[in-house]
């Protein structure tokens, strides 16, 4: 089941920093970026946050589940945390700070 664009827009709006958070469509789902780094996925209209030391505040409050078939586990964030806690944006920004910048894609050389 693909994620609706409205769901991605709703989740993005909860963070309150449009200059720091973005989503990009991928295979009918969305990747959530904080400061240009992928920190979560929105799959099947649900938010999945990377499990890292910086996201440890979600332990015990979120179940662990794969974001898509064959993926590693992520924190499956319930709606009440998405809508009721401004701290989630802080957690996502901490994850971003800990991640390296994505590698630039090389352009193919024309012959």
N, CA, C and O of each residue as an XYZ file, in Angstrom:
444
protein
N       0.844     -1.179      0.000
C       0.000      0.000      0.000
C       0.888      1.240      0.000
O       1.796      1.342      0.825
N       0.654      2.145     -0.872
C       1.449      3.362     -0.978
C       0.966      4.412      0.024
O      -0.210      4.458      0.383
N       1.879      5.230      0.452
C       1.560      6.321      1.367
C       0.914      7.460      0.580
O       1.348      7.800     -0.520
N      -0.119      8.033      1.162
C      -0.784      9.179      0.540
C       0.065     10.428      0.744
O       0.703     10.592      1.784
N       0.068     11.298     -0.247
C       0.813     12.556     -0.152
C       0.318     13.382      1.027
O       1.101     14.090      1.661
N      -0.968     13.298      1.323
C      -1.542     14.058      2.436
C      -0.939     13.620      3.770
O      -0.709     14.442      4.657
N      -0.687     12.323      3.901
C      -0.088     11.815      5.134
C       1.319     12.362      5.302
O       1.684     12.816      6.387
N       2.112     12.324      4.236
C       3.474     12.853      4.300
C       3.452     14.337      4.636
O       4.253     14.801      5.448
N       2.539     15.089      4.016
C       2.443     16.527      4.287
C       2.012     16.784      5.729
O       2.514     17.710      6.366
N       1.092     15.980      6.246
C       0.631     16.122      7.626
C       1.779     15.887      8.608
O       1.983     16.677      9.530
N       2.523     14.803      8.408
C       3.643     14.495      9.302
C       4.688     15.605      9.234
O       5.196     16.051     10.263
N       5.003     16.044      8.037
C       5.983     17.114      7.857
C       5.547     18.387      8.571
O       6.376     19.077      9.164
N       4.267     18.705      8.523
C       3.747     19.923      9.153
C       3.871     19.885     10.674
O       3.912     20.939     11.310
N       3.931     18.704     11.265
C       4.005     18.584     12.721
C       5.341     19.054     13.283
O       5.427     19.388     14.465
N       6.387     19.085     12.454
C       7.725     19.417     12.945
C       7.972     20.916     13.050
O       8.853     21.336     13.800
N       7.218     21.730     12.320
C       7.289     23.173     12.481
C       8.530     23.877     11.967
O       8.681     25.075     12.206
N       9.414     23.198     11.280
C      10.627     23.811     10.729
C      10.723     23.470      9.240
O      11.511     22.603      8.860
N       9.933     24.138      8.392
C       9.920     23.755      6.974
C      11.274     23.901      6.281
O      11.515     23.262      5.257
N      12.149     24.726      6.824
C      13.466     24.885      6.213
C      14.415     23.743      6.582
O      15.467     23.590      5.962
N      14.054     22.947      7.579
C      14.958     21.880      8.044
C      14.465     20.481      7.709
O      15.256     19.538      7.700
N      13.174     20.327      7.434
C      12.602     19.015      7.148
C      12.006     18.968      5.748
O      11.322     19.898      5.323
N      12.270     17.884      5.040
C      11.702     17.674      3.715
C      11.355     16.198      3.551
O      11.839     15.346      4.296
N      10.520     15.912      2.575
C      10.240     14.533      2.205
C      10.493     14.370      0.719
O      10.309     15.304     -0.062
N      10.913     13.185      0.339
C      11.113     12.848     -1.065
C      10.404     11.532     -1.338
O      10.530     10.571     -0.579
N       9.658     11.507     -2.434
C       8.952     10.292     -2.824
C       9.951      9.235     -3.283
O      10.944      9.534     -3.947
N       9.660      7.999     -2.912
C      10.486      6.879     -3.357
C       9.646      5.611     -3.379
O       9.187      5.152     -2.333
N       9.448      5.057     -4.532
C       8.740      3.788     -4.697
C       7.360      3.786     -4.053
O       6.965      2.788     -3.450
N       6.630      4.872     -4.168
C       5.288      4.953     -3.597
C       5.266      5.300     -2.123
O       4.194      5.451     -1.536
N       6.422      5.426     -1.526
C       6.541      5.804     -0.120
C       7.367      7.089     -0.051
O       7.639      7.701     -1.083
N       7.768      7.503      1.150
C       8.525      8.740      1.294
C       9.697      8.536      2.251
O       9.605      7.791      3.226
N      10.797      9.216      1.947
C      11.917      9.325      2.881
C      11.802     10.706      3.530
O      11.512     11.695      2.857
N      12.031     10.760      4.827
C      11.978     12.010      5.569
C      13.407     12.456      5.849
O      14.212     11.694      6.386
N      13.712     13.690      5.482
C      15.056     14.240      5.646
C      15.046     15.373      6.661
O      14.122     16.186      6.701
N      16.089     15.409      7.479
C      16.328     16.527      8.396
C      17.683     17.100      8.018
O      18.689     16.390      8.038
N      17.712     18.360      7.680
C      18.948     19.023      7.247
C      19.640     18.252      6.119
O      20.867     18.162      6.085
N      18.847     17.699      5.198
C      19.385     17.017      4.030
C      19.827     15.587      4.250
O      20.386     14.973      3.342
N      19.591     15.039      5.438
C      20.008     13.668      5.742
C      18.777     12.809      6.032
O      17.862     13.261      6.721
N      18.739     11.579      5.516
C      17.565     10.721      5.742
C      17.514     10.216      7.188
O      18.446      9.564      7.660
N      16.422     10.525      7.878
C      16.300     10.149      9.289
C      15.117      9.221      9.550
O      15.033      8.612     10.617
N      14.203      9.110      8.585
C      13.008      8.295      8.796
C      12.364      7.982      7.452
O      12.722      8.551      6.420
N      11.411      7.068      7.494
C      10.602      6.738      6.329
C       9.135      6.888      6.687
O       8.737      6.696      7.836
N       8.348      7.228      5.699
C       6.895      7.210      5.839
C       6.406      6.141      4.880
O       6.398      6.346      3.666
N       6.002      5.009      5.418
C       5.581      3.856      4.624
C       4.212      3.397      5.108
O       3.959      3.341      6.312
N       3.340      3.071      4.178
C       1.983      2.618      4.526
C       1.295      3.606      5.470
O       0.578      3.203      6.386
N       1.519      4.892      5.242
C       0.928      5.967      6.046
C       1.352      5.920      7.512
O       0.604      6.354      8.388
N       2.545      5.394      7.781
C       3.078      5.327      9.146
C       4.516      5.840      9.157
O       5.232      5.723      8.162
N       4.932      6.408     10.290
C       6.272      6.975     10.428
C       7.206      5.962     11.084
O       6.910      5.408     12.143
N       8.344      5.737     10.423
C       9.374      4.827     10.922
C      10.662      5.621     11.105
O      11.203      6.154     10.136
N      11.159      5.705     12.337
C      12.355      6.486     12.662
C      13.537      5.544     12.865
O      13.398      4.473     13.457
N      14.705      5.959     12.366
C      15.921      5.156     12.518
C      16.206      4.880     13.987
O      16.043      5.753     14.841
N      16.632      3.664     14.266
C      17.035      3.297     15.622
C      18.523      3.608     15.765
O      19.373      2.969     15.143
N      18.812      4.592     16.589
C      20.181      5.044     16.851
C      20.245      5.501     18.307
O      19.204      5.691     18.935
N      21.445      5.679     18.851
C      21.525      6.209     20.214
C      20.788      7.546     20.366
O      20.238      7.837     21.428
N      20.778      8.353     19.306
C      20.118      9.662     19.349
C      18.593      9.552     19.391
O      17.915     10.515     19.748
N      18.053      8.396     19.033
C      16.597      8.209     19.068
C      16.165      7.323     20.233
O      15.033      6.840     20.257
N      17.052      7.108     21.192
C      16.777      6.223     22.319
C      15.583      6.674     23.155
O      14.985      5.858     23.857
N      15.222      7.961     23.094
C      14.050      8.446     23.832
C      12.761      7.758     23.382
O      11.773      7.751     24.116
N      12.766      7.186     22.193
C      11.571      6.506     21.668
C      11.468      5.053     22.146
O      10.417      4.425     22.016
N      12.551      4.531     22.692
C      12.561      3.144     23.187
C      11.510      2.987     24.275
O      11.419      3.815     25.180
N      10.726      1.937     24.188
C       9.687      1.671     25.177
C       8.391      2.399     24.888
O       7.350      2.037     25.436
N       8.428      3.407     24.048
C       7.209      4.137     23.687
C       6.765      3.811     22.267
O       5.636      4.103     21.872
N       7.672      3.201     21.504
C       7.377      2.823     20.123
C       7.752      1.361     19.929
O       8.745      0.881     20.476
N       6.952      0.671     19.152
C       7.342     -0.698     18.833
C       8.373     -0.657     17.722
O       8.511      0.344     17.019
N       9.088     -1.749     17.575
C      10.064     -1.879     16.500
C       9.434     -2.689     15.384
O       8.786     -3.706     15.632
N       9.627     -2.235     14.153
C       9.042     -2.921     13.010
C       9.819     -2.551     11.756
O      10.413     -1.475     11.688
N       9.819     -3.446     10.750
C      10.455     -3.086      9.480
C       9.602     -2.064      8.732
O       8.374     -2.148      8.750
N      10.235     -1.118      8.089
C       9.507     -0.091      7.341
C       8.918     -0.655      6.051
O       7.868     -0.206      5.590
N       9.595     -1.634      5.479
C       9.148     -2.280      4.245
C       9.696     -3.702      4.270
O      10.613     -3.986      5.040
N       9.162     -4.600      3.455
C       9.623     -5.992      3.490
C      11.133     -6.094      3.253
O      11.667     -5.567      2.277
N      11.794     -6.779      4.166
C      13.227     -6.990      4.058
C      14.087     -5.916      4.708
O      15.312     -6.039      4.725
N      13.470     -4.859      5.246
C      14.275     -3.801      5.873
C      14.621     -4.166      7.304
O      14.028     -5.068      7.895
N      15.594     -3.449      7.848
C      15.891     -3.595      9.267
C      14.758     -2.951     10.058
O      13.891     -2.296      9.481
N      14.763     -3.135     11.370
C      13.713     -2.534     12.200
C      13.959     -1.047     12.416
O      15.095     -0.573     12.456
N      12.849     -0.334     12.552
C      12.817      1.090     12.868
C      11.837      1.259     14.014
O      11.073      0.344     14.321
N      11.855      2.424     14.649
C      10.811      2.737     15.613
C       9.556      3.120     14.831
O       9.583      4.033     14.007
N       8.463      2.418     15.096
C       7.176      2.741     14.507
C       6.506      3.735     15.443
O       6.062      3.369     16.532
N       6.431      4.995     15.019
C       5.995      6.086     15.894
C       4.472      6.217     15.827
O       3.924      6.452     14.750
N       3.782      6.067     16.961
C       2.329      6.207     16.965
C       1.904      7.659     16.743
O       2.672      8.591     16.986
N       0.682      7.828     16.282
C       0.177      9.155     15.926
C       0.188     10.124     17.102
O       0.442     11.313     16.914
N      -0.085      9.636     18.314
C      -0.115     10.561     19.455
C       1.254     11.186     19.726
O       1.323     12.311     20.222
N       2.338     10.485     19.412
C       3.678     11.069     19.564
C       3.943     12.044     18.419
O       4.545     13.097     18.628
N       3.500     11.703     17.218
C       3.693     12.589     16.065
C       2.981     13.918     16.286
O       3.551     14.978     16.029
N       1.752     13.867     16.757
C       0.950     15.082     16.887
C       1.102     15.775     18.234
O       0.855     16.976     18.338
N       1.501     15.043     19.260
C       1.476     15.618     20.599
C       2.802     16.010     21.192
O       2.840     16.615     22.263
N       3.896     15.682     20.525
C       5.202     15.961     21.122
C       6.091     16.736     20.168
O       6.435     16.247     19.092
N       6.452     17.912     20.552
C       7.392     18.702     19.751
C       8.802     18.134     19.871
O       9.680     18.485     19.082
N       9.022     17.273     20.837
C      10.337     16.671     21.056
C      10.748     15.751     19.905
O      11.938     15.509     19.707
N       9.782     15.238     19.148
C      10.110     14.352     18.030
C      10.985     15.081     17.005
O      11.919     14.487     16.467
N      10.702     16.334     16.734
C      11.534     17.109     15.809
C      12.966     17.216     16.331
O      13.916     17.133     15.553
N      13.122     17.398     17.624
C      14.458     17.480     18.233
C      15.191     16.154     18.064
O      16.380     16.139     17.746
N      14.496     15.048     18.272
C      15.104     13.720     18.104
C      15.582     13.549     16.664
O      16.701     13.091     16.433
N      14.748     13.909     15.704
C      15.115     13.763     14.297
C      16.309     14.642     13.933
O      17.155     14.234     13.137
N      16.386     15.828     14.498
C      17.536     16.699     14.239
C      18.810     16.146     14.876
O      19.897     16.291     14.316
N      18.679     15.514     16.044
C      19.853     14.877     16.674
C      20.359     13.722     15.812
O      21.566     13.544     15.652
N      19.433     12.939     15.255
C      19.825     11.853     14.354
C      20.589     12.434     13.174
O      21.637     11.916     12.788
N      20.065     13.504     12.608
C      20.708     14.155     11.457
C      22.128     14.596     11.777
O      23.040     14.409     10.972
N      22.309     15.178     12.950
C      23.646     15.637     13.346
C      24.637     14.482     13.440
O      25.827     14.664     13.181
N      24.156     13.297     13.807
C      25.036     12.148     13.975
C      25.366     11.452     12.654
O      26.336     10.697     12.577
N      24.573     11.698     11.629
C      24.773     11.028     10.345
C      25.728     11.811      9.455
O      25.769     13.041      9.510
N      26.501     11.094      8.630
C      27.344     11.803      7.657
C      26.478     12.348      6.523
O      25.356     11.887      6.314
N      26.997     13.314      5.807
C      26.279     13.821      4.638
C      26.214     12.719      3.587
O      27.175     11.970      3.411
N      25.080     12.617      2.884
C      25.000     11.614      1.820
C      26.067     11.883      0.761
O      26.413     13.031      0.480
N      26.577     10.801      0.182
C      27.590     10.937     -0.862
C      26.951     11.508     -2.120
O      25.834     11.150     -2.493
N      27.683     12.397     -2.756
C      27.190     12.978     -4.000
C      27.199     11.905     -5.083
O      28.133     11.109     -5.182
N      26.150     11.899     -5.889
C      26.085     10.927     -6.977
C      26.983     11.390     -8.101
O      27.001     12.568     -8.458
N      27.736     10.441     -8.661
C      28.622     10.765     -9.764
C      27.814     10.765    -11.061
O      26.988      9.886    -11.307
N      28.076     11.755    -11.857
C      27.429     11.821    -13.163
C      28.208     10.927    -14.132
O      29.437     10.876    -14.094
N      27.478     10.227    -14.994
C      28.185      9.391    -15.955
C      29.012     10.236    -16.931
O      28.592     11.316    -17.347
N      30.166      9.735    -17.278
C      31.058     10.444    -18.173
C      30.598     10.181    -19.605
O      30.420      9.030    -20.002
N      30.408     11.244    -20.373
C      30.016     11.100    -21.771
C      31.236     10.749    -22.608
O      32.326     11.293    -22.429
N      31.014      9.841    -23.506
C      32.143      9.421    -24.376
C      32.091     10.144    -25.679
O      32.947      9.929    -26.538
